[in-house]
Amino acid sequence: MALTATKTRLTRARRAAILKALADPRRFELLERIARAQCPLGCADALSALAISPATLSHHVKELETAGLIDVRREGKFAYLSLRPGVLDSLAENLSSLGSNSFPVR
């Protein structure tokens, strides 16, 4: 049986929240690191890679999570970050349709 990507519907408000979250260069860099990780990225690894304060990392994680871009799994005092399936694909599809007449209106 073949695996298929999860399809995520994005409302205008959700698209705006995602794009706003991605507008910050540090948040975008964090999302890139999460995407490149072969497994959920530990916050300690993200913290050392980005050279930012724990409070700043926490803020960026919360913004990405609130926008619906990542999932955060907490295990005790540790947190692990992973991409939420289908969201970036849906965003890319929405953006690529801007030039066509088939752009979904919601």
Biopython code that builds the backbone (N, CA, C, O; Angstrom):
import numpy as np
from Bio.PDB.StructureBuilder import StructureBuilder

atoms = [
    (1, "MET", "N", (0.843, -1.174, 0.000)),
    (1, "MET", "CA", (0.000, 0.000, 0.000)),
    (1, "MET", "C", (0.897, 1.249, 0.000)),
    (1, "MET", "O", (1.839, 1.331, 0.789)),
    (2, "ALA", "N", (0.613, 2.210, -0.870)),
    (2, "ALA", "CA", (1.410, 3.427, -0.990)),
    (2, "ALA", "C", (0.976, 4.448, 0.046)),
    (2, "ALA", "O", (-0.208, 4.562, 0.364)),
    (3, "LEU", "N", (1.932, 5.181, 0.564)),
    (3, "LEU", "CA", (1.624, 6.260, 1.504)),
    (3, "LEU", "C", (1.313, 7.516, 0.713)),
    (3, "LEU", "O", (1.993, 7.819, -0.267)),
    (4, "THR", "N", (0.297, 8.245, 1.129)),
    (4, "THR", "CA", (-0.056, 9.494, 0.469)),
    (4, "THR", "C", (0.093, 10.635, 1.459)),
    (4, "THR", "O", (-0.069, 10.458, 2.667)),
    (5, "ALA", "N", (0.401, 11.801, 0.929)),
    (5, "ALA", "CA", (0.563, 12.978, 1.779)),
    (5, "ALA", "C", (-0.790, 13.424, 2.312)),
    (5, "ALA", "O", (-1.804, 13.326, 1.621)),
    (6, "THR", "N", (-0.796, 13.903, 3.518)),
    (6, "THR", "CA", (-2.008, 14.416, 4.131)),
    (6, "THR", "C", (-2.365, 15.738, 3.469)),
    (6, "THR", "O", (-1.505, 16.605, 3.316)),
    (7, "LYS", "N", (-3.606, 15.900, 3.079)),
    (7, "LYS", "CA", (-4.065, 17.131, 2.448)),
    (7, "LYS", "C", (-4.651, 18.026, 3.531)),
    (7, "LYS", "O", (-5.535, 17.608, 4.277)),
    (8, "THR", "N", (-4.163, 19.246, 3.615)),
    (8, "THR", "CA", (-4.606, 20.195, 4.623)),
    (8, "THR", "C", (-5.276, 21.372, 3.935)),
    (8, "THR", "O", (-4.688, 21.998, 3.053)),
    (9, "ARG", "N", (-6.504, 21.674, 4.337)),
    (9, "ARG", "CA", (-7.195, 22.843, 3.786)),
    (9, "ARG", "C", (-6.759, 24.078, 4.574)),
    (9, "ARG", "O", (-6.727, 24.071, 5.805)),
    (10, "LEU", "N", (-6.433, 25.118, 3.849)),
    (10, "LEU", "CA", (-5.991, 26.351, 4.487)),
    (10, "LEU", "C", (-6.983, 27.472, 4.206)),
    (10, "LEU", "O", (-7.262, 27.790, 3.050)),
    (11, "THR", "N", (-7.508, 28.062, 5.260)),
    (11, "THR", "CA", (-8.373, 29.232, 5.110)),
    (11, "THR", "C", (-7.485, 30.449, 4.875)),
    (11, "THR", "O", (-6.267, 30.374, 5.040)),
    (12, "ARG", "N", (-8.076, 31.540, 4.501)),
    (12, "ARG", "CA", (-7.299, 32.782, 4.316)),
    (12, "ARG", "C", (-6.589, 33.170, 5.608)),
    (12, "ARG", "O", (-5.422, 33.562, 5.592)),
    (13, "ALA", "N", (-7.297, 33.058, 6.719)),
    (13, "ALA", "CA", (-6.714, 33.429, 8.015)),
    (13, "ALA", "C", (-5.527, 32.525, 8.341)),
    (13, "ALA", "O", (-4.504, 32.999, 8.836)),
    (14, "ARG", "N", (-5.655, 31.238, 8.070)),
    (14, "ARG", "CA", (-4.564, 30.297, 8.356)),
    (14, "ARG", "C", (-3.368, 30.580, 7.452)),
    (14, "ARG", "O", (-2.226, 30.561, 7.912)),
    (15, "ARG", "N", (-3.623, 30.844, 6.156)),
    (15, "ARG", "CA", (-2.521, 31.191, 5.238)),
    (15, "ARG", "C", (-1.797, 32.437, 5.733)),
    (15, "ARG", "O", (-0.567, 32.488, 5.727)),
    (16, "ALA", "N", (-2.554, 33.437, 6.160)),
    (16, "ALA", "CA", (-1.948, 34.681, 6.644)),
    (16, "ALA", "C", (-1.106, 34.422, 7.886)),
    (16, "ALA", "O", (-0.013, 34.973, 8.018)),
    (17, "ALA", "N", (-1.603, 33.588, 8.800)),
    (17, "ALA", "CA", (-0.854, 33.270, 10.022)),
    (17, "ALA", "C", (0.442, 32.536, 9.685)),
    (17, "ALA", "O", (1.484, 32.806, 10.284)),
    (18, "ILE", "N", (0.381, 31.614, 8.736)),
    (18, "ILE", "CA", (1.568, 30.866, 8.331)),
    (18, "ILE", "C", (2.592, 31.799, 7.709)),
    (18, "ILE", "O", (3.768, 31.762, 8.068)),
    (19, "LEU", "N", (2.149, 32.639, 6.773)),
    (19, "LEU", "CA", (3.080, 33.547, 6.105)),
    (19, "LEU", "C", (3.686, 34.550, 7.089)),
    (19, "LEU", "O", (4.858, 34.908, 6.970)),
    (20, "LYS", "N", (2.899, 34.997, 8.046)),
    (20, "LYS", "CA", (3.418, 35.909, 9.074)),
    (20, "LYS", "C", (4.484, 35.210, 9.914)),
    (20, "LYS", "O", (5.521, 35.796, 10.225)),
    (21, "ALA", "N", (4.225, 33.955, 10.280)),
    (21, "ALA", "CA", (5.205, 33.199, 11.064)),
    (21, "ALA", "C", (6.491, 32.991, 10.278)),
    (21, "ALA", "O", (7.581, 33.054, 10.847)),
    (22, "LEU", "N", (6.377, 32.744, 8.984)),
    (22, "LEU", "CA", (7.556, 32.492, 8.146)),
    (22, "LEU", "C", (8.314, 33.765, 7.783)),
    (22, "LEU", "O", (9.439, 33.690, 7.289)),
    (23, "ALA", "N", (7.717, 34.927, 8.017)),
    (23, "ALA", "CA", (8.361, 36.192, 7.658)),
    (23, "ALA", "C", (9.572, 36.503, 8.521)),
    (23, "ALA", "O", (10.443, 37.267, 8.105)),
    (24, "ASP", "N", (9.643, 35.929, 9.711)),
    (24, "ASP", "CA", (10.787, 36.164, 10.594)),
    (24, "ASP", "C", (11.951, 35.262, 10.170)),
    (24, "ASP", "O", (11.789, 34.043, 10.122)),
    (25, "PRO", "N", (13.120, 35.834, 9.862)),
    (25, "PRO", "CA", (14.249, 35.026, 9.381)),
    (25, "PRO", "C", (14.685, 33.919, 10.348)),
    (25, "PRO", "O", (15.016, 32.819, 9.904)),
    (26, "ARG", "N", (14.692, 34.182, 11.642)),
    (26, "ARG", "CA", (15.087, 33.153, 12.621)),
    (26, "ARG", "C", (14.072, 32.020, 12.674)),
    (26, "ARG", "O", (14.439, 30.851, 12.784)),
    (27, "ARG", "N", (12.789, 32.374, 12.594)),
    (27, "ARG", "CA", (11.744, 31.342, 12.601)),
    (27, "ARG", "C", (11.833, 30.490, 11.344)),
    (27, "ARG", "O", (11.663, 29.272, 11.395)),
    (28, "PHE", "N", (12.099, 31.137, 10.222)),
    (28, "PHE", "CA", (12.242, 30.395, 8.963)),
    (28, "PHE", "C", (13.442, 29.452, 9.049)),
    (28, "PHE", "O", (13.371, 28.308, 8.601)),
    (29, "GLU", "N", (14.539, 29.935, 9.624)),
    (29, "GLU", "CA", (15.724, 29.086, 9.800)),
    (29, "GLU", "C", (15.413, 27.906, 10.722)),
    (29, "GLU", "O", (15.854, 26.787, 10.462)),
    (30, "LEU", "N", (14.667, 28.145, 11.781)),
    (30, "LEU", "CA", (14.264, 27.065, 12.679)),
    (30, "LEU", "C", (13.406, 26.044, 11.930)),
    (30, "LEU", "O", (13.604, 24.838, 12.080)),
    (31, "LEU", "N", (12.459, 26.520, 11.131)),
    (31, "LEU", "CA", (11.611, 25.611, 10.370)),
    (31, "LEU", "C", (12.446, 24.791, 9.379)),
    (31, "LEU", "O", (12.191, 23.602, 9.187)),
    (32, "GLU", "N", (13.441, 25.426, 8.751)),
    (32, "GLU", "CA", (14.339, 24.695, 7.845)),
    (32, "GLU", "C", (15.066, 23.580, 8.587)),
    (32, "GLU", "O", (15.176, 22.467, 8.073)),
    (33, "ARG", "N", (15.557, 23.860, 9.772)),
    (33, "ARG", "CA", (16.269, 22.846, 10.559)),
    (33, "ARG", "C", (15.341, 21.696, 10.951)),
    (33, "ARG", "O", (15.739, 20.532, 10.925)),
    (34, "ILE", "N", (14.117, 22.028, 11.311)),
    (34, "ILE", "CA", (13.144, 20.990, 11.661)),
    (34, "ILE", "C", (12.862, 20.120, 10.432)),
    (34, "ILE", "O", (12.791, 18.895, 10.534)),
    (35, "ALA", "N", (12.703, 20.761, 9.274)),
    (35, "ALA", "CA", (12.408, 20.033, 8.042)),
    (35, "ALA", "C", (13.559, 19.119, 7.634)),
    (35, "ALA", "O", (13.328, 18.020, 7.130)),
    (36, "ARG", "N", (14.785, 19.560, 7.846)),
    (36, "ARG", "CA", (15.963, 18.766, 7.451)),
    (36, "ARG", "C", (16.262, 17.619, 8.402)),
    (36, "ARG", "O", (16.934, 16.658, 8.026)),
    (37, "ALA", "N", (15.773, 17.710, 9.617)),
    (37, "ALA", "CA", (16.042, 16.667, 10.605)),
    (37, "ALA", "C", (15.375, 15.366, 10.152)),
    (37, "ALA", "O", (14.250, 15.377, 9.654)),
    (38, "GLN", "N", (16.069, 14.264, 10.328)),
    (38, "GLN", "CA", (15.526, 12.967, 9.930)),
    (38, "GLN", "C", (14.506, 12.442, 10.946)),
    (38, "GLN", "O", (13.751, 11.515, 10.652)),
    (39, "CYS", "N", (14.487, 13.028, 12.116)),
    (39, "CYS", "CA", (13.542, 12.648, 13.164)),
    (39, "CYS", "C", (13.178, 13.944, 13.892)),
    (39, "CYS", "O", (13.757, 14.989, 13.596)),
    (40, "PRO", "N", (12.243, 13.903, 14.826)),
    (40, "PRO", "CA", (11.916, 15.146, 15.543)),
    (40, "PRO", "C", (13.171, 15.810, 16.125)),
    (40, "PRO", "O", (14.029, 15.146, 16.706)),
    (41, "LEU", "N", (13.255, 17.112, 15.960)),
    (41, "LEU", "CA", (14.410, 17.892, 16.409)),
    (41, "LEU", "C", (14.215, 18.295, 17.865)),
    (41, "LEU", "O", (13.209, 18.909, 18.219)),
    (42, "GLY", "N", (15.175, 17.949, 18.694)),
    (42, "GLY", "CA", (15.127, 18.350, 20.091)),
    (42, "GLY", "C", (15.380, 19.838, 20.227)),
    (42, "GLY", "O", (16.174, 20.410, 19.480)),
    (43, "CYS", "N", (14.709, 20.463, 21.177)),
    (43, "CYS", "CA", (14.906, 21.897, 21.389)),
    (43, "CYS", "C", (16.339, 22.220, 21.763)),
    (43, "CYS", "O", (16.838, 23.286, 21.404)),
    (44, "ALA", "N", (17.018, 21.322, 22.482)),
    (44, "ALA", "CA", (18.417, 21.559, 22.847)),
    (44, "ALA", "C", (19.285, 21.635, 21.601)),
    (44, "ALA", "O", (20.196, 22.460, 21.530)),
    (45, "ASP", "N", (19.010, 20.775, 20.608)),
    (45, "ASP", "CA", (19.761, 20.811, 19.353)),
    (45, "ASP", "C", (19.474, 22.099, 18.589)),
    (45, "ASP", "O", (20.386, 22.717, 18.039)),
    (46, "ALA", "N", (18.225, 22.496, 18.556)),
    (46, "ALA", "CA", (17.848, 23.731, 17.873)),
    (46, "ALA", "C", (18.494, 24.935, 18.551)),
    (46, "ALA", "O", (18.956, 25.862, 17.886)),
    (47, "LEU", "N", (18.519, 24.910, 19.864)),
    (47, "LEU", "CA", (19.084, 26.014, 20.631)),
    (47, "LEU", "C", (20.566, 26.199, 20.323)),
    (47, "LEU", "O", (21.021, 27.322, 20.109)),
    (48, "SER", "N", (21.319, 25.102, 20.301)),
    (48, "SER", "CA", (22.757, 25.216, 20.027)),
    (48, "SER", "C", (23.024, 25.580, 18.570)),
    (48, "SER", "O", (23.988, 26.289, 18.279)),
    (49, "ALA", "N", (22.190, 25.110, 17.658)),
    (49, "ALA", "CA", (22.395, 25.397, 16.239)),
    (49, "ALA", "C", (22.084, 26.851, 15.891)),
    (49, "ALA", "O", (22.733, 27.436, 15.023)),
    (50, "LEU", "N", (21.103, 27.426, 16.560)),
    (50, "LEU", "CA", (20.685, 28.784, 16.220)),
    (50, "LEU", "C", (21.376, 29.861, 17.041)),
    (50, "LEU", "O", (21.308, 31.038, 16.687)),
    (51, "ALA", "N", (22.029, 29.490, 18.112)),
    (51, "ALA", "CA", (22.720, 30.451, 18.978)),
    (51, "ALA", "C", (21.800, 31.588, 19.419)),
    (51, "ALA", "O", (22.124, 32.764, 19.255)),
    (52, "ILE", "N", (20.646, 31.218, 19.981)),
    (52, "ILE", "CA", (19.698, 32.188, 20.519)),
    (52, "ILE", "C", (19.384, 31.789, 21.958)),
    (52, "ILE", "O", (19.716, 30.686, 22.391)),
    (53, "SER", "N", (18.750, 32.681, 22.682)),
    (53, "SER", "CA", (18.419, 32.391, 24.074)),
    (53, "SER", "C", (17.260, 31.393, 24.155)),
    (53, "SER", "O", (16.467, 31.289, 23.220)),
    (54, "PRO", "N", (17.161, 30.666, 25.260)),
    (54, "PRO", "CA", (16.026, 29.752, 25.428)),
    (54, "PRO", "C", (14.669, 30.458, 25.319)),
    (54, "PRO", "O", (13.719, 29.899, 24.772)),
    (55, "ALA", "N", (14.582, 31.675, 25.836)),
    (55, "ALA", "CA", (13.322, 32.419, 25.766)),
    (55, "ALA", "C", (12.958, 32.745, 24.314)),
    (55, "ALA", "O", (11.792, 32.664, 23.927)),
    (56, "THR", "N", (13.958, 33.112, 23.522)),
    (56, "THR", "CA", (13.717, 33.420, 22.113)),
    (56, "THR", "C", (13.301, 32.164, 21.351)),
    (56, "THR", "O", (12.386, 32.214, 20.528)),
    (57, "LEU", "N", (13.963, 31.040, 21.618)),
    (57, "LEU", "CA", (13.581, 29.777, 20.981)),
    (57, "LEU", "C", (12.144, 29.424, 21.354)),
    (57, "LEU", "O", (11.356, 29.032, 20.494)),
    (58, "SER", "N", (11.807, 29.559, 22.615)),
    (58, "SER", "CA", (10.455, 29.252, 23.078)),
    (58, "SER", "C", (9.419, 30.099, 22.340)),
    (58, "SER", "O", (8.369, 29.597, 21.939)),
    (59, "HIS", "N", (9.717, 31.374, 22.166)),
    (59, "HIS", "CA", (8.820, 32.277, 21.446)),
    (59, "HIS", "C", (8.637, 31.814, 19.997)),
    (59, "HIS", "O", (7.510, 31.745, 19.505)),
    (60, "HIS", "N", (9.739, 31.500, 19.317)),
    (60, "HIS", "CA", (9.662, 31.070, 17.921)),
    (60, "HIS", "C", (8.915, 29.743, 17.784)),
    (60, "HIS", "O", (8.122, 29.571, 16.858)),
    (61, "VAL", "N", (9.162, 28.814, 18.693)),
    (61, "VAL", "CA", (8.455, 27.529, 18.676)),
    (61, "VAL", "C", (6.959, 27.765, 18.840)),
    (61, "VAL", "O", (6.155, 27.175, 18.118)),
    (62, "LYS", "N", (6.584, 28.614, 19.771)),
    (62, "LYS", "CA", (5.164, 28.902, 20.011)),
    (62, "LYS", "C", (4.515, 29.524, 18.774)),
    (62, "LYS", "O", (3.390, 29.170, 18.422)),
    (63, "GLU", "N", (5.208, 30.434, 18.123)),
    (63, "GLU", "CA", (4.661, 31.066, 16.917)),
    (63, "GLU", "C", (4.463, 30.046, 15.795)),
    (63, "GLU", "O", (3.431, 30.058, 15.123)),
    (64, "LEU", "N", (5.448, 29.160, 15.586)),
    (64, "LEU", "CA", (5.323, 28.132, 14.545)),
    (64, "LEU", "C", (4.224, 27.134, 14.878)),
    (64, "LEU", "O", (3.497, 26.680, 13.994)),
    (65, "GLU", "N", (4.106, 26.796, 16.156)),
    (65, "GLU", "CA", (3.066, 25.861, 16.586)),
    (65, "GLU", "C", (1.678, 26.496, 16.441)),
    (65, "GLU", "O", (0.749, 25.847, 15.961)),
    (66, "THR", "N", (1.535, 27.743, 16.846)),
    (66, "THR", "CA", (0.260, 28.452, 16.742)),
    (66, "THR", "C", (-0.170, 28.607, 15.286)),
    (66, "THR", "O", (-1.360, 28.535, 14.979)),
    (67, "ALA", "N", (0.791, 28.819, 14.391)),
    (67, "ALA", "CA", (0.491, 28.939, 12.960)),
    (67, "ALA", "C", (0.130, 27.590, 12.345)),
    (67, "ALA", "O", (-0.364, 27.534, 11.220)),
    (68, "GLY", "N", (0.374, 26.509, 13.074)),
    (68, "GLY", "CA", (0.030, 25.187, 12.570)),
    (68, "GLY", "C", (1.106, 24.551, 11.712)),
    (68, "GLY", "O", (0.843, 23.587, 10.994)),
    (69, "LEU", "N", (2.328, 25.089, 11.783)),
    (69, "LEU", "CA", (3.421, 24.558, 10.964)),
    (69, "LEU", "C", (4.140, 23.375, 11.596)),
    (69, "LEU", "O", (4.646, 22.504, 10.888)),
    (70, "ILE", "N", (4.187, 23.340, 12.924)),
    (70, "ILE", "CA", (4.920, 22.266, 13.596)),
    (70, "ILE", "C", (4.081, 21.643, 14.705)),
    (70, "ILE", "O", (3.124, 22.230, 15.211)),
    (71, "ASP", "N", (4.481, 20.439, 15.052)),
    (71, "ASP", "CA", (3.942, 19.759, 16.224)),
    (71, "ASP", "C", (5.049, 19.715, 17.268)),
    (71, "ASP", "O", (6.220, 19.543, 16.929)),
    (72, "VAL", "N", (4.685, 19.868, 18.522)),
    (72, "VAL", "CA", (5.637, 19.807, 19.624)),
    (72, "VAL", "C", (5.243, 18.630, 20.513)),
    (72, "VAL", "O", (4.133, 18.574, 21.044)),
    (73, "ARG", "N", (6.170, 17.699, 20.661)),
    (73, "ARG", "CA", (5.937, 16.552, 21.550)),
    (73, "ARG", "C", (6.785, 16.767, 22.792)),
    (73, "ARG", "O", (8.005, 16.908, 22.703)),
    (74, "ARG", "N", (6.141, 16.792, 23.941)),
    (74, "ARG", "CA", (6.859, 17.016, 25.199)),
    (74, "ARG", "C", (7.023, 15.695, 25.933)),
    (74, "ARG", "O", (6.081, 14.914, 26.071)),
    (75, "GLU", "N", (8.244, 15.467, 26.399)),
    (75, "GLU", "CA", (8.559, 14.296, 27.209)),
    (75, "GLU", "C", (9.315, 14.795, 28.432)),
    (75, "GLU", "O", (10.517, 15.054, 28.372)),
    (76, "GLY", "N", (8.601, 14.925, 29.531)),
    (76, "GLY", "CA", (9.216, 15.482, 30.728)),
    (76, "GLY", "C", (9.617, 16.918, 30.469)),
    (76, "GLY", "O", (8.798, 17.733, 30.044)),
    (77, "LYS", "N", (10.891, 17.229, 30.727)),
    (77, "LYS", "CA", (11.353, 18.604, 30.500)),
    (77, "LYS", "C", (11.921, 18.805, 29.097)),
    (77, "LYS", "O", (12.432, 19.881, 28.789)),
    (78, "PHE", "N", (11.837, 17.791, 28.250)),
    (78, "PHE", "CA", (12.342, 17.873, 26.884)),
    (78, "PHE", "C", (11.198, 18.070, 25.896)),
    (78, "PHE", "O", (10.083, 17.599, 26.122)),
    (79, "ALA", "N", (11.484, 18.772, 24.797)),
    (79, "ALA", "CA", (10.493, 18.981, 23.747)),
    (79, "ALA", "C", (11.129, 18.635, 22.406)),
    (79, "ALA", "O", (12.304, 18.913, 22.165)),
    (80, "TYR", "N", (10.328, 18.024, 21.540)),
    (80, "TYR", "CA", (10.794, 17.599, 20.220)),
    (80, "TYR", "C", (9.880, 18.194, 19.166)),
    (80, "TYR", "O", (8.656, 18.149, 19.290)),
    (81, "LEU", "N", (10.487, 18.753, 18.125)),
    (81, "LEU", "CA", (9.773, 19.506, 17.107)),
    (81, "LEU", "C", (9.746, 18.740, 15.790)),
    (81, "LEU", "O", (10.762, 18.189, 15.366)),
    (82, "SER", "N", (8.587, 18.707, 15.149)),
    (82, "SER", "CA", (8.472, 18.080, 13.831)),
    (82, "SER", "C", (7.483, 18.867, 12.982)),
    (82, "SER", "O", (6.595, 19.541, 13.504)),
    (83, "LEU", "N", (7.651, 18.772, 11.666)),
    (83, "LEU", "CA", (6.731, 19.451, 10.751)),
    (83, "LEU", "C", (5.355, 18.816, 10.845)),
    (83, "LEU", "O", (5.233, 17.601, 10.995)),
    (84, "ARG", "N", (4.346, 19.621, 10.757)),
    (84, "ARG", "CA", (2.983, 19.103, 10.699)),
    (84, "ARG", "C", (2.741, 18.666, 9.246)),
    (84, "ARG", "O", (2.890, 19.473, 8.328)),
    (85, "PRO", "N", (2.375, 17.419, 9.035)),
    (85, "PRO", "CA", (2.224, 16.886, 7.681)),
    (85, "PRO", "C", (1.200, 17.650, 6.835)),
    (85, "PRO", "O", (0.111, 17.984, 7.303)),
    (86, "GLY", "N", (1.570, 17.914, 5.596)),
    (86, "GLY", "CA", (0.659, 18.491, 4.619)),
    (86, "GLY", "C", (0.535, 19.996, 4.593)),
    (86, "GLY", "O", (0.037, 20.550, 3.614)),
    (87, "VAL", "N", (0.970, 20.670, 5.631)),
    (87, "VAL", "CA", (0.747, 22.121, 5.708)),
    (87, "VAL", "C", (1.581, 22.871, 4.678)),
    (87, "VAL", "O", (1.054, 23.723, 3.962)),
    (88, "LEU", "N", (2.866, 22.571, 4.591)),
    (88, "LEU", "CA", (3.717, 23.278, 3.625)),
    (88, "LEU", "C", (3.326, 22.942, 2.192)),
    (88, "LEU", "O", (3.376, 23.810, 1.320)),
    (89, "ASP", "N", (2.937, 21.694, 1.937)),
    (89, "ASP", "CA", (2.480, 21.324, 0.598)),
    (89, "ASP", "C", (1.225, 22.097, 0.218)),
    (89, "ASP", "O", (1.105, 22.573, -0.911)),
    (90, "SER", "N", (0.295, 22.225, 1.151)),
    (90, "SER", "CA", (-0.935, 22.976, 0.886)),
    (90, "SER", "C", (-0.645, 24.451, 0.667)),
    (90, "SER", "O", (-1.250, 25.086, -0.197)),
    (91, "LEU", "N", (0.277, 24.996, 1.449)),
    (91, "LEU", "CA", (0.648, 26.401, 1.277)),
    (91, "LEU", "C", (1.278, 26.611, -0.098)),
    (91, "LEU", "O", (0.940, 27.567, -0.796)),
    (92, "ALA", "N", (2.186, 25.728, -0.486)),
    (92, "ALA", "CA", (2.834, 25.833, -1.798)),
    (92, "ALA", "C", (1.804, 25.748, -2.923)),
    (92, "ALA", "O", (1.889, 26.483, -3.907)),
    (93, "GLU", "N", (0.843, 24.857, -2.772)),
    (93, "GLU", "CA", (-0.219, 24.714, -3.777)),
    (93, "GLU", "C", (-1.052, 25.986, -3.850)),
    (93, "GLU", "O", (-1.377, 26.459, -4.939)),
    (94, "ASN", "N", (-1.396, 26.538, -2.693)),
    (94, "ASN", "CA", (-2.177, 27.786, -2.659)),
    (94, "ASN", "C", (-1.412, 28.922, -3.314)),
    (94, "ASN", "O", (-1.987, 29.693, -4.083)),
    (95, "LEU", "N", (-0.134, 29.036, -3.021)),
    (95, "LEU", "CA", (0.677, 30.119, -3.587)),
    (95, "LEU", "C", (0.870, 29.950, -5.086)),
    (95, "LEU", "O", (0.857, 30.929, -5.831)),
    (96, "SER", "N", (1.048, 28.714, -5.527)),
    (96, "SER", "CA", (1.258, 28.487, -6.961)),
    (96, "SER", "C", (-0.001, 28.773, -7.770)),
    (96, "SER", "O", (0.080, 29.047, -8.968)),
    (97, "SER", "N", (-1.156, 28.713, -7.127)),
    (97, "SER", "CA", (-2.403, 28.968, -7.842)),
    (97, "SER", "C", (-2.760, 30.460, -7.894)),
    (97, "SER", "O", (-3.791, 30.821, -8.462)),
    (98, "LEU", "N", (-1.941, 31.314, -7.323)),
    (98, "LEU", "CA", (-2.258, 32.755, -7.338)),
    (98, "LEU", "C", (-2.403, 33.315, -8.747)),
    (98, "LEU", "O", (-3.213, 34.212, -8.978)),
    (99, "GLY", "N", (-1.632, 32.799, -9.677)),
    (99, "GLY", "CA", (-1.678, 33.292, -11.047)),
    (99, "GLY", "C", (-2.775, 32.678, -11.882)),
    (99, "GLY", "O", (-2.972, 33.079, -13.029)),
    (100, "SER", "N", (-3.493, 31.717, -11.337)),
    (100, "SER", "CA", (-4.554, 31.063, -12.122)),
    (100, "SER", "C", (-5.923, 31.521, -11.628)),
    (100, "SER", "O", (-6.047, 32.188, -10.601)),
    (101, "ASN", "N", (-6.922, 31.150, -12.375)),
    (101, "ASN", "CA", (-8.303, 31.493, -12.000)),
    (101, "ASN", "C", (-8.892, 30.512, -11.021)),
    (101, "ASN", "O", (-10.028, 30.691, -10.582)),
    (102, "SER", "N", (-8.152, 29.475, -10.663)),
    (102, "SER", "CA", (-8.702, 28.426, -9.803)),
    (102, "SER", "C", (-8.355, 28.614, -8.333)),
    (102, "SER", "O", (-8.478, 27.670, -7.553)),
    (103, "PHE", "N", (-7.933, 29.791, -7.941)),
    (103, "PHE", "CA", (-7.554, 30.022, -6.546)),
    (103, "PHE", "C", (-8.773, 29.859, -5.657)),
    (103, "PHE", "O", (-9.799, 30.496, -5.892)),
    (104, "PRO", "N", (-8.673, 29.004, -4.624)),
    (104, "PRO", "CA", (-9.837, 28.768, -3.758)),
    (104, "PRO", "C", (-10.176, 29.993, -2.921)),
    (104, "PRO", "O", (-9.288, 30.595, -2.318)),
    (105, "VAL", "N", (-11.437, 30.364, -2.879)),
    (105, "VAL", "CA", (-11.896, 31.492, -2.069)),
    (105, "VAL", "C", (-12.621, 30.925, -0.868)),
    (105, "VAL", "O", (-13.583, 30.169, -1.003)),
    (106, "ARG", "N", (-12.138, 31.306, 0.327)),
    (106, "ARG", "CA", (-12.758, 30.837, 1.579)),
    (106, "ARG", "C", (-12.910, 31.987, 2.523)),
    (106, "ARG", "O", (-13.409, 31.811, 3.635)),
]
sb = StructureBuilder()
sb.init_structure("model")
sb.init_model(0)
sb.init_chain("A")
sb.init_seg("    ")
for serial, (resi, resn, name, xyz) in enumerate(atoms, 1):
    if name == "N":
        sb.init_residue(resn, " ", resi, " ")
    sb.init_atom(name, np.array(xyz, "f"), 0.0, 1.0, " ", f" {name:<3s}", serial, name[0])
structure = sb.get_structure()
